[in-house]
Amino acid sequence: MTRWTLAPAGVVLALGLAGVAVARLLDRPGSRASTLVSVVAGWLAAWVLWSFAGGLAARAGVLASSDGAVFGVVALGGAFWQYRTAVRDGRERGLVIFVGVQLAWLVVVLVQNGLLSGGR
């Protein structure tokens, strides 16, 4: 499953980097390609970090379960939303989407594992 997730992301990153190189040669550094590379790299990093932290927390017994595959689906939707927002309203607005989805995912993980209820 990881190969099927990373391969398309790698292709998007490679194409985006090529687009960034062409945009810089044409003296247009603020291109959509650079925005795409930034968004994809950020979401890939978030996916790796969430998977790593979730695995460590599950192994330590803090979390009952941690599912990185579900976050992969959330990341795809979040990346699309962030990219569209960044292109339309600017990079800063796109980063608000990135942080907001990360915080929402944290709440989902905590609720799934019963860490927000008073019973624990």
N, C-alpha and C positions, 0 to 999 in steps of 0.2 A: 504494500500500500504506500509506503514511503517513497518508493521509486516513482510511482504514478503521480505523486503529489509534487515531488521535487523536479522531475523532468520538465513538465510544462512551465514551472516557475523559473527554471534555469533558462529555458528558451526565451521566455518573456524578458528576463534580465539581460540576456545576451543581445536580443534585438533592441531593447531599450538602450543599452550601452552603445550599440552601433548608432542608434538615432541621436544619442547625446553627442557622440563624436562628430557626426555629420552636422548637427546644429551648431556646434562650436566652430567648426570649419567655416560655416556660413555666417558666423558672428551672431547667432541667436541662442544664447545659453539658457534662456527661460522657456525652453520648449516643453511640449507635452511629453516628449520622450523622457526628459529628465525627471519630470513629475512622476511618470509611470515607474521608472527605476527606483525612485525614492520610496514610493508607496509599496511596491513589491518587496523591496529589501526590508522595510520596516515590518511588514506583516510576516515575512519569513522569520525574521529575528524574534518576533513576538511568539510565533508558533513554536519555535525551538525552545525559547525560555519557558513558556507555559508547560510544554511537555516535560522539560527537565525538572522544573519546580514541582509539578504535579506528581511526577514519578518519585521524586525524593520524599515528598510529603506523604504519599501513599505507602512508601517503604518504611517510613518512620512511624506510621500509624496515626498520623494527624488527619489524613483524609481516608475515607473508606474506599473511594474510587476516584480515578482521574482519567478522563477520556480525551486524549489529544486529537483523535479523529473528528470529534464533534467540533472542537475549536477550529479545525481546518475548514469546516463548512462555514463557521461564523467568520473566520478570517477572509474567506472569499467574498462574502457579502460586505464585510466591513471595508475591504480593500476597494471594491467597486464603488461603494458609497463615498469613501474618502477621496478617491481619484476624481470622481465627478464633482465633488464639492470643491476640491483644490483647483480644478480647472476653471470652474464657474466663479468661485468666490475668493480664491487665493489660498496659498499654502497654509496660512495660520488657521483658517476655518477647517481645512482638511485635517490638520493635526488635532483639532478639537474632536472630530469624529473618531480618530484613532484612539485618543485617550478615553473618550466616552465608552467606546465598545470594550476596551480593556477593563474598565471599571465595572461595566455591566457583566462581563464574563466572570470577573472575580465574585460578584454577588451570586451569579448562577452556581458557581462551584461551591461557594459557602453554603448556599441553600440546599443543594443536592446532598451535601455531606452533613447537614444538620448542625452546622457551626454557628448559624445565626439564631437558632431557637434557644430559649433559656434553659432547656433540659440538659444540656451538656456541661 
